Amino acid sequence: MPIARIYQRPKNAMQSGRARTDRWVLEFEPAEAKRADPLTGWAGSGDTREQVRLGFATVEAAIAYAEKAGLAFTVQPTPTRTLKLQAYADNFR
């Protein structure tokens, strides 16, 4: 039985805004380990589920899809954002 992981997309390190961070993603856990291709040296596996990534507007929609498809799943909670408020003058203290 394939195992799916449901999580909310984190903000990219190069991203200043919060665009597309409200979406929920369902992706499958790898079924087999990656191995190096002897000819090219690229890492890969025969698991094609690893290429599938589904997006949902809400966590409820993602859970409903996983239950309807008969997938075992885990929901990773969204980490809380902490704001570090500081003034420019704090750089000179």
Buried (B, 14 or more C-beta within 10 A) or exposed (E): EBEBBBBBBEEEEEEEEEEEBEEBBBBBBEEEEEEEEEEEEEEEEEBEEBEEEBEBEEBEBBBEBBEEEEBEBEBEEBEEEEEEEEEEEEEEE
